[in-house]
């Protein structure tokens, strides 16, 4: 089937948008293309948070000026002042004649405002061009704008028999170097990386992005209901660290930490940090996307409580076996007993390879 010219230019804008995968968040990935007489004369993307938006970069790159041209943009231009001036005004000032918008602004307070502003200024505006494909660029941004809650990606590296460590706690290395690089890419596209205190104590991970260039590292979040985390833990080598705890935590232990560690004292559920309360608190800090790295009990809690949006699983062609080895997914048997149907279903989004490993992406 032939692709229409309008679709062709929007597909190019979608391709450009992906250049902001590791830098744009918590802002959305956006691509923009400026066209005159069927030819692209300028293009741009929103590359990093706080930097120029896609429309501005496209206008700056425009050859011969944009007056009378058409703009194709994957997301409705901003219409209010934030870290940058509103793009809608810049588009009008540049003399653009027509604007083709992919996805509307998901913020209920702003959705449709830019389109209306452009129309009032006399521009031809068409919305919803490849809407589904454009919305798929920014699931975290879309959820955050609509609910104020972070998008939750879960990540697990497991053996073929569903284990993440043997009985002694050994887990290095279940996944291949290629899978570990993909894991760092997942960290780079998130605003925060979260792990439970069990993982922090057992593995002493840094949890930061390595092997990729990023303008800023994600927040590191440790779930620690009784504040057992030692001050020497490697997570504190990061600049932005949050410890989420409960009122069970020792005030004396908390006071030992410097002011650069953010402490969230949250409500508890059955002795553990309330995950809904945690998501609300993180959303209040402007964190729109968290990557949960485990272990099995933490990941299992997000799934069993219906709080996960996406699950990325690296499956190694390895068998660990054993009766006391650690499962990749843990929640109380009582939850299963209370369900009429077996298990919790997910939808397969993609199946790929990372070196010798399978890389599965699922949605809920």
Secondary structure, DSSP 8 states (H G I E B T S, - for coil): ----HHHHHHHHHHHHHGGGTTTSTTS---EEEEEETTEEEEEEE--STTS--HHHHHHHH-SS--TT-EEEEEE----S-SSS--HHHHHHHTT--EEEEEE--S-TTTTTHHHHHHHHTT-EEEE-TTHHHHHGGGHHHHHHHHHS--EEEEEEEE-TTSEEE-TT---TTSS-HHHHHHHHHHHHTSSEEEEEHHHHHHH----S--SS--SS--EEEEE-TT----TT-GGGGSSSEEEEE-TTS-HHHHHTS-TTEEEEE--EETTEE-HHHHHHHHHHTT--EEEE---HHHHHHHHHTT--SEEEEEE-S-----SSSEES----HHHHHT-SSSS---EEEEEEEETTEEEEEEE-
